[in-house]
């Protein structure tokens, strides 16, 4: 939702200031900071994937091909996931496709994007897990950057707190959540997740050269994200809820917990039972050398 927010971080010595969610207007239409920041995150994710993929024998053209399919389908998946959790609010097709008013869910994007990468990997005959190791850290980085889009919108905050890192907020979102017209001090959950995701990206980037099997960074990233989101989601005031058999729960929190448990279990399994399959880049390098030798 396009709006102006009054914010502050008194515990960090930052007084009140205003943030406009609109960056500029183009042909009379407002362009939101949210979209600009999300686009920047996606571009950095693709750049990172290209740099990593080149190291294992996957060409930049291949990465671009993946991105051309995965990015738009991921956005569609993120929108559909959000709409499915709030069907009562979307009674027309125009509302469903109006992403400018907000409403994208990261899990929908990951599911749709993951399936797309799997299909494209099969078509291009590229090892899915090896490519996923190149992509996953960049996706986490993009999510960490993208959370600042929530900051510009004055959204995705938590409950009230007096911690030193508290954020003061006064806008339509804080009014609808707390019913207060004055500034309220809340958990800046957008900041928590941004820092957590960037830390996870840094860790994966440092460990990539030491991975023991294809898919290890993919599992690390998903486990890391699930662990952080599991706790951070519990602080948020705008969680998407699902009612199942009379039990209402935070959808994203349960999914995050499930992702963390599954990723951790698989990593423990591989830590005990060492994978014997060679890494993709070693196989591709050997195949390339053999092909060159046959041609001599």
C-alpha positions in Angstrom: 0.0 0.0 0.0 1.5 3.4 -1.1 1.8 5.7 1.9 4.0 7.9 4.0 5.3 6.6 7.3 6.8 8.4 10.3 9.6 6.2 11.8 12.3 6.4 14.4 14.9 4.2 16.2 15.3 5.9 19.5 17.5 3.1 21.0 19.9 3.6 18.2 19.9 7.4 18.5 17.8 7.9 15.3 15.0 10.4 15.8 11.8 10.7 13.9 11.9 10.9 10.1 9.4 10.3 7.3 9.6 7.6 4.5 7.5 7.8 1.4 6.8 4.4 -0.2 6.6 6.1 -3.6 10.0 6.6 -5.2 8.9 8.6 -8.2 6.1 8.8 -10.8 6.4 7.5 -14.4 3.9 8.8 -16.9 1.6 9.8 -14.0 1.8 6.3 -12.3 3.5 6.0 -8.9 6.6 3.7 -8.8 7.0 2.2 -5.4 10.4 1.7 -3.6 9.2 -1.9 -2.8 9.3 -2.9 -6.5 12.6 -1.2 -7.1 14.3 -2.9 -4.1 12.8 -6.3 -5.0 14.1 -5.9 -8.6 17.6 -5.0 -7.3 17.6 -8.1 -5.1 16.7 -10.3 -8.0 19.4 -8.8 -10.2 22.0 -9.4 -7.5 20.8 -13.0 -7.1 21.2 -13.6 -10.8 24.7 -12.0 -10.8 25.8 -14.2 -7.9 24.4 -17.3 -9.6 26.3 -16.5 -12.8 29.6 -16.1 -10.8 29.1 -19.4 -9.0 27.8 -21.3 -12.0 30.9 -20.4 -14.1 33.1 -22.0 -11.5 31.3 -25.4 -12.0 31.1 -25.3 -15.8 27.6 -23.8 -16.2 27.6 -20.9 -18.7 26.2 -17.4 -18.0 23.7 -18.0 -20.9 22.4 -21.0 -19.1 21.8 -18.9 -15.9 20.0 -16.2 -17.9 17.8 -18.9 -19.5 16.9 -20.1 -16.0 16.2 -16.6 -14.8 14.0 -15.8 -17.8 11.6 -18.6 -16.7 12.1 -18.6 -13.0 11.7 -14.9 -12.1 8.3 -14.3 -13.7 6.9 -17.7 -12.6 8.3 -17.1 -9.1 6.4 -13.8 -8.9 3.2 -15.5 -10.1 3.7 -18.2 -7.5 4.3 -15.7 -4.7 1.1 -13.8 -5.7 -1.0 -17.0 -6.0 0.2 -18.2 -2.6 -0.8 -14.9 -1.0 -4.2 -14.8 -2.7 -5.0 -18.4 -1.7 -4.6 -17.5 2.0 -6.9 -14.5 1.6 -9.5 -15.7 -0.9 -12.3 -13.6 0.7 -10.5 -10.4 -0.2 -10.0 -11.2 -3.9 -13.4 -11.3 -5.5 -12.3 -10.0 -8.9 -9.6 -10.8 -11.4 -8.4 -7.2 -11.3 -7.7 -7.5 -7.5 -5.9 -10.8 -8.0 -3.4 -9.3 -10.5 -3.0 -6.0 -8.7 0.4 -6.6 -7.1 1.0 -2.9 -6.9 -1.3 -2.8 -3.8 0.9 -5.4 -2.1 0.7 -9.1 -1.5 3.6 -11.4 -2.3 4.5 -14.4 -0.2 8.1 -15.7 -0.4 7.0 -19.4 0.0 4.9 -19.3 -3.1 7.8 -17.8 -5.0 10.2 -20.5 -3.7 7.8 -23.3 -4.6 7.0 -22.1 -8.1 10.6 -21.0 -8.7 12.0 -24.3 -7.4 9.7 -26.4 -9.7 10.7 -24.2 -12.6 14.4 -24.7 -11.9 13.8 -28.4 -11.7 12.1 -28.6 -15.0 14.6 -26.3 -16.8 17.5 -28.4 -15.3 15.9 -31.5 -16.8 15.5 -30.0 -20.2 19.0 -28.5 -20.3 20.5 -31.7 -18.8 22.1 -29.7 -15.9 22.4 -31.3 -12.4 19.6 -29.7 -10.4 21.3 -29.9 -7.0 24.6 -28.4 -8.3 22.7 -25.5 -9.9 20.6 -25.1 -6.7 23.8 -24.6 -4.7 24.6 -21.7 -7.0 21.2 -20.2 -6.8 20.0 -20.6 -3.2 22.5 -18.2 -1.5 21.6 -15.5 -4.0 17.9 -16.1 -3.3 18.6 -15.6 0.4 20.5 -12.4 -0.4 17.6 -11.1 -2.5 15.2 -11.8 0.3 17.4 -10.0 2.8 17.5 -7.0 0.5 13.8 -7.2 -0.3 12.9 -6.8 3.3 13.9 -3.2 3.0 11.0 -2.8 0.6 8.8 -3.6 3.6 10.6 -0.9 5.5 9.8 1.7 2.8 6.2 0.6 3.0 6.1 0.8 6.8 5.0 -2.8 7.2 6.1 -6.3 8.3 6.7 -5.2 11.9 6.2 -7.0 15.1 4.4 -6.4 18.4 5.2 -3.6 20.9 8.6 -3.7 22.7 10.9 -1.5 24.7 14.1 -3.2 23.4 17.0 -0.9 22.4 16.5 -1.9 18.8 12.8 -1.0 18.8 11.3 0.9 15.9 8.8 3.8 16.3 6.2 3.8 13.6 3.1 5.9 12.8 1.1 5.2 9.7 -2.1 3.5 8.5 -0.6 0.1 9.2 0.2 0.8 12.8 -3.2 2.4 13.3 -5.1 -0.6 11.9 -2.9 -3.0 14.0 -2.9 -1.1 17.4 -5.7 1.4 17.0 -3.3 4.2 18.1 -2.9 7.5 16.3 0.4 8.3 18.0 3.8 6.6 17.4 4.1 3.0 18.7 7.4 1.2 19.3 7.6 -2.3 17.8 9.9 -5.1 16.8 11.5 -4.2 13.5 11.0 -7.7 12.2 11.9 -6.7 8.6 15.4 -5.7 10.0 15.7 -9.0 12.0 15.1 -11.1 8.9 17.2 -8.9 6.6 20.2 -9.3 8.9 19.6 -13.0 9.4 19.4 -13.6 5.7 22.5 -11.6 4.8 24.4 -13.5 7.5 23.2 -16.8 6.0 24.3 -15.7 2.5 27.7 -14.7 3.8 28.1 -18.1 5.6 27.1 -20.0 2.5 29.4 -17.9 0.3 32.3 -18.7 2.6 31.5 -22.5 2.8 30.7 -23.1 -0.9 34.3 -24.0 -1.8 34.4 -26.6 1.0 31.1 -28.4 0.2 31.2 -32.2 0.2 28.2 -33.0 -2.0 25.9 -31.3 -4.5 22.9 -29.8 -2.7 24.7 -29.1 0.5 24.5 -25.3 0.2 20.9 -25.6 -0.9 20.1 -27.5 2.3 22.1 -25.1 4.4 20.3 -22.1 3.0 16.8 -23.6 3.4 17.6 -24.8 7.0 19.1 -21.4 7.9 16.1 -19.5 6.5 13.6 -21.8 8.1 15.2 -21.5 11.5 15.2 -17.7 11.4 11.8 -17.3 9.9 10.3 -19.7 12.4 11.2 -17.4 15.3 10.8 -14.0 13.5 7.3 -14.9 12.2 6.1 -15.4 15.7 6.8 -11.7 16.4 5.0 -10.3 13.5 1.5 -8.8 13.6 0.6 -9.4 10.0 1.1 -13.1 9.7 -1.1 -15.1 7.3 -3.2 -17.7 9.2 -4.6 -21.0 8.2 -7.5 -22.8 9.9 -7.3 -26.5 9.8 -9.7 -28.8 11.7 -10.5 -25.8 14.0 -6.8 -25.1 14.8 -5.6 -21.7 13.6 -1.9 -21.3 13.0 0.6 -19.0 11.4 1.1 -20.6 8.0 4.6 -19.2 7.4 5.8 -20.2 10.9 4.7 -23.8 10.5 6.2 -24.0 7.0 9.5 -22.5 8.3 9.7 -25.1 11.1 9.0 -27.9 8.7 11.6 -26.7 6.2 14.2 -26.4 9.0 13.5 -29.8 10.4 13.6 -31.5 7.0 16.8 -29.7 5.9 18.5 -30.4 9.3 17.6 -34.1 9.1 19.0 -34.5 5.6 22.2 -32.7 6.5 22.6 -34.9 9.6 22.0 -38.0 7.5 24.7 -37.0 5.0 27.1 -36.1 7.8 26.8 -39.7 9.1 26.5 -41.5 5.8 29.0 -39.7 3.6 27.8 -39.2 0.0 30.0 -41.1 -2.5 28.8 -39.3 -5.7 31.4 -37.0 -7.1 30.6 -33.3 -7.3 29.1 -32.1 -10.6 31.9 -29.7 -11.5 34.4 -32.6 -11.2 32.4 -34.8 -13.4 31.8 -32.1 -16.0 35.5 -31.1 -16.0 36.5 -34.8 -16.5 33.9 -35.2 -19.3 35.2 -32.0 -21.0 38.8 -33.2 -20.9 37.9 -36.6 -22.2 36.0 -35.0 -25.1 38.9 -32.8 -26.0 41.3 -35.8 -25.9 39.1 -37.8 -28.2 39.1 -34.9 -30.6 42.9 -34.9 -30.9 
